[in-house]
């Protein structure tokens, strides 16, 4: 894994600067990194690209809406 401090982390455009619970994503070459934006030195979760693509598809199509 790349050093998590040396990758470009991206926060959702829906996030605000007022704090709150936000996640950031990063390209870790062979995986997608996910971290808590309020704890950038904290743990980084890694997910396969197919898993992230599948989750985003479910979100975009509204299949996870209640």
C-alpha positions as CSV (number, residue, x, y, z in Angstrom):
1,X,0.0,0.0,0.0
2,X,1.2,3.5,-0.7
3,X,1.9,5.7,2.3
4,X,-1.6,7.0,3.1
5,X,-0.1,10.5,3.7
6,X,1.3,10.6,0.1
7,X,-1.9,9.9,-1.8
8,X,-4.5,12.4,-3.0
9,X,-7.5,12.0,-0.7
10,X,-10.9,13.2,-2.1
11,X,-13.9,14.2,0.0
12,X,-17.4,14.2,-1.4
13,X,-18.6,17.5,-2.9
14,X,-21.7,17.1,-0.6
15,X,-19.4,17.5,2.5
16,X,-19.3,20.8,4.2
17,X,-16.5,22.6,6.1
18,X,-18.6,22.6,9.2
19,X,-17.3,19.2,10.4
20,X,-19.5,16.2,10.8
21,X,-19.0,12.6,9.7
22,X,-17.4,12.5,6.3
23,X,-15.3,9.9,4.5
24,X,-12.5,10.4,2.0
25,X,-11.5,8.1,-0.8
26,X,-8.0,7.6,-2.4
27,X,-6.5,5.7,-5.2
28,X,-4.2,3.1,-3.7
29,X,-3.2,1.5,-7.0
30,X,-4.7,-1.9,-6.4
31,X,-7.5,-0.8,-4.1
32,X,-9.6,2.1,-3.0
33,X,-8.7,3.6,0.4
34,X,-11.4,4.9,2.7
35,X,-10.7,7.0,5.9
36,X,-12.5,9.3,8.3
37,X,-11.9,12.9,7.2
38,X,-11.8,14.0,10.8
39,X,-9.0,11.6,11.7
40,X,-6.6,11.7,8.7
41,X,-3.9,9.9,10.7
42,X,-6.3,7.2,11.8
43,X,-6.9,3.8,10.1
44,X,-7.4,3.4,6.4
45,X,-9.8,0.7,5.1
46,X,-9.0,-0.9,1.7
47,X,-11.7,-2.2,-0.7
48,X,-11.4,-3.8,-4.1
49,X,-12.4,-1.6,-7.0
50,X,-15.2,-4.0,-8.0
51,X,-16.7,-3.8,-4.5
52,X,-16.6,0.0,-4.6
53,X,-18.1,0.2,-8.1
54,X,-20.9,-2.2,-7.0
55,X,-21.7,-0.1,-3.9
56,X,-21.7,3.2,-6.0
57,X,-24.0,1.6,-8.5
58,X,-26.5,0.6,-5.8
59,X,-26.3,4.1,-4.4
60,X,-26.8,5.8,-7.8
61,X,-29.8,3.6,-8.7
62,X,-31.5,4.1,-5.3
63,X,-31.5,0.4,-4.4
64,X,-30.4,1.2,-0.9
65,X,-33.0,3.9,-0.3
66,X,-35.6,3.0,2.3
